[in-house]
């Protein structure tokens, strides 16, 4: 069964729940202020050796896309450090490993090539932001270079870099994301299987069956 595109059901009328909103950048600037010279000047348009090094050490990123109507999506990508291949100072490629076949990010890229990437390195508070234009790559020779355990990516997401810059660590310091002492007890964490069971409401299913399906996917279908 094809995944129903629920975006067609979304009402475009402004949400009336929020009454006192900011309507212009001028008003926003009057509240927030202006960036410093360092923040303005830190943006570069090419991947330099610092960006190469950061990406080579990053095992995880999130990719932001939107369709031609502006409906947005953010999706994670992860593998061993260096899984994203930097081709030159303007181009990189992200391997697309087997997933749930919703292909939200890739469908969006076909409609609107603009993407935003956020690279993470575990334990490091600063992140690397990369913005640019994406395309879907099926070049067998290029994809073969990103094979893992003999399995090459299904396709790749190629990105032409337009700007990149380091983002400060304040969000990580406030959230204490990398500090194990702040992590919740595993027994109190949300259950993905239970959430899927209650959201999907598939007949003749159960939390246990969905959990078994997830574990099978995690252990046998990563590549």
C-alpha atoms as one frame of an Amber mdcrd trajectory, in Angstrom:
protein
   0.000   0.000   0.000   1.318   3.437  -0.915   1.956   5.867   1.899  -0.824
   8.433   1.909   0.506  11.938   1.449  -1.200  13.673   4.363   0.111  17.041
   3.234  -2.879  17.326   0.919  -5.095  17.235   3.999  -3.283  20.041   5.785
  -5.237  23.279   6.075  -3.193  26.234   4.856  -5.140  28.715   6.961  -2.998
  30.421   9.620  -3.123  28.736  12.990  -5.406  30.886  15.152  -4.191  29.348
  18.404  -1.361  31.880  18.671  -2.728  35.395  19.007   0.260  37.644  19.641
   2.744  36.920  16.865   5.663  38.702  15.204   4.930  39.642  11.595   8.060
  41.412  10.280  11.843  41.059  10.488  12.026  44.644  11.719   9.876  43.755
  14.710  11.878  40.579  15.289  15.173  42.491  15.173  13.851  44.975  17.702
  13.465  42.046  20.119  16.432  39.823  19.233  18.996  42.359  18.043  21.713
  41.874  15.397  24.529  39.324  15.010  28.131  40.159  15.813  30.818  40.646
  13.179  32.169  37.173  13.959  28.782  35.555  13.343  28.368  37.424  10.056
  31.874  36.728   8.785  32.042  33.041   9.775  29.968  31.922   6.763  32.042
  30.535   3.871  30.934  29.250   0.468  33.343  26.333   0.071  34.322  23.294
   2.107  37.790  24.110   3.429  40.144  21.731   5.285  38.335  22.392   8.575
  35.016  21.312   7.031  36.678  18.253   5.470  38.020  17.270   8.875  34.688
  17.830  10.635  32.728  15.782   8.092  35.323  12.982   8.156  34.776  12.627
  11.922  30.967  12.889  11.815  28.898   9.675  12.072  25.539  11.461  12.052
  23.687  14.292  10.348  20.182  15.559   9.820  18.965  16.738   6.438  16.249
  19.365   6.038  14.157  19.492   2.873  10.885  20.960   1.689   8.613  20.391
  -1.266   7.507  22.931  -3.865   4.694  24.112  -1.567   6.984  24.662   1.406
   5.989  21.614   3.469   9.130  20.701   5.426  10.789  17.512   6.572  13.865
  16.752   8.690  15.409  13.301   8.519  18.449  11.630  10.158  21.323   9.915
   8.367  24.066   7.974  10.107  26.872   5.476   9.672  30.536   5.130  10.595
  32.504   8.416  10.757  33.307   9.625   7.263  30.279   7.956   5.665  29.562
  11.230   3.857  32.025  11.482   0.978  33.480  14.897   0.164  34.244  15.022
  -3.559  35.781  18.490  -3.703  35.383  21.887  -2.053  31.887  22.349  -3.515
  30.397  18.856  -3.597  29.621  16.023  -1.202  27.468  12.913  -1.382  25.405
  11.165   1.293  24.802   7.417   0.831  21.155   6.410   1.013  21.030   3.160
   2.974  17.938   0.883   3.118  15.070   2.500   5.045  11.296   2.430   5.313
  10.776   3.479   1.669   8.802   6.624   2.510  11.576   8.557   0.686  10.296
  11.883   2.086  13.624  13.672   1.674  14.226  12.351  -1.827  10.707  13.154
  -3.023  11.178  16.685  -1.731  14.530  17.050  -3.491  12.874  16.160  -6.799
  10.485  19.074  -6.266  12.815  21.538  -4.530  16.607  20.985  -4.529  17.345
  23.319  -1.596  18.626  21.405   1.452  20.181  22.094   4.846  22.579  19.692
   6.577  23.630  19.621  10.223  26.666  17.462  11.052  27.259  16.112  14.571
  30.325  14.661  16.278  29.526  12.806  19.544  30.894  14.692  22.523  31.423
  17.929  20.589  28.968  20.745  21.251  29.622  22.657  18.049  27.958  21.462
  14.850  28.660  22.117  11.168  25.880  23.579   9.069  25.966  23.112   5.294
  23.354  24.528   2.939  23.068  24.000  -0.791  21.342  22.345  -3.714  20.788
  18.588  -3.845  20.234  15.967  -6.511  19.704  12.205  -6.519  22.721  10.264
  -7.766  22.679   6.779  -9.327  26.289   6.729 -10.615  27.289   3.095  -9.964
  31.029   3.839  -9.836  30.578   6.594  -7.258  28.116   4.602  -5.142  30.416
   1.583  -5.146  33.030   3.641  -3.271  30.572   3.974  -0.375  29.739   0.274
  -0.115  29.639  -1.335   3.340  29.835  -5.106   3.852  29.672  -5.527   0.089
  26.426  -3.557  -0.171  26.547  -0.302  -2.101  24.006   2.454  -1.399  20.700
   2.316  -3.240  21.224   5.902  -4.432  23.110   8.901  -3.134  22.112  12.452
  -2.246  24.575  14.759  -3.937  24.902  18.274  -2.536  26.419  21.331  -4.189
  27.577  23.504  -1.299  26.450  27.128  -1.217  27.344  28.048   2.364  28.751
  26.406   5.470  29.604  27.511   8.973  30.159  26.331  12.530  27.194  26.570
  14.904  27.931  27.262  18.560  27.453  24.746  21.389  24.843  26.582  23.478
  21.985  24.199  22.626  24.095  21.184  23.623  25.262  22.828  26.821  21.711
  23.749  27.812  20.349  20.306  26.965  23.391  18.416  28.343  22.889  16.054
  25.425  26.339  14.498  25.587  26.384  14.155  29.382  25.384  10.583  30.392
  24.443  11.792  33.865  21.545  13.731  32.320  20.175  10.789  30.348  16.861
   9.247  31.407  16.691   5.717  32.749  16.170   3.299  29.824  13.070   1.843
  31.462  11.386   5.263  31.296  12.109   5.935  27.623   9.283   5.922  25.030
   8.679   2.596  23.299   8.850   2.911  19.519   6.948  -0.364  19.111   4.109
   0.817  21.352   3.902   4.179  19.590   3.804   2.512  16.168   1.173   0.031
  17.340  -1.134   2.761  18.632  -0.567   5.130  15.706  -0.787   2.619  12.832
  -3.666   0.525  14.239  -2.877  -2.415  11.950  -5.343  -5.321  12.375  -3.976
  -8.519  13.939  -0.834  -6.737  15.055   0.638  -6.286  18.536   3.377  -4.370
  20.315   5.476  -7.544  20.475   5.094  -8.242  16.743   6.087  -4.699  15.848
   9.062  -4.838  18.216  10.205  -8.099  16.592   9.878  -6.447  13.180  11.961
  -3.477  14.321  14.686  -5.651  15.836  14.861  -7.779  12.691  15.292  -4.620
  10.631  17.970  -3.257  12.964  20.008  -6.473  12.941  19.580  -7.746   9.368
  18.744  -4.799   7.091  21.097  -1.952   7.959  22.826  -2.285   4.574
